[in-house]
């Protein structure tokens, strides 16, 4: 028992360069190789545990955000679909009105209007 803890023995094989670095560190710090290795393992395990904890928190936050945003995303999808149907209905209704007025170039008018609409949508607002 050392420092109030029961210590368990482990046997580790290290590459020679790592072993030499460990011996050098122990010598400079005037501590045993075992004490240095214990400190390094303790710190490394603490870091890994913290990373695991951060990963668990991150996953929990992502799940919570997904659950919160899912209804909003669904609503936005439905609104976008309704807007697309309304736009298509307006387009075909306008084409029919143009045709009913006796204009034979409804497709040409549509293409001109579409070109102007695309240019309008690409313009930046003054507020931006």
Secondary structure, DSSP 8 states (H G I E B T S, - for coil): -BTTB----------HHHHHHHHHHHHHHT--HHHHHHHHHHHHHHHHHHHHHHHHHHHHHHHHHHHHHHHHHHHHHHHHHHHHHHHHHHHHHHHHHHHHTT-S-HHHHHHHHHHHHHHHHHS--TT-
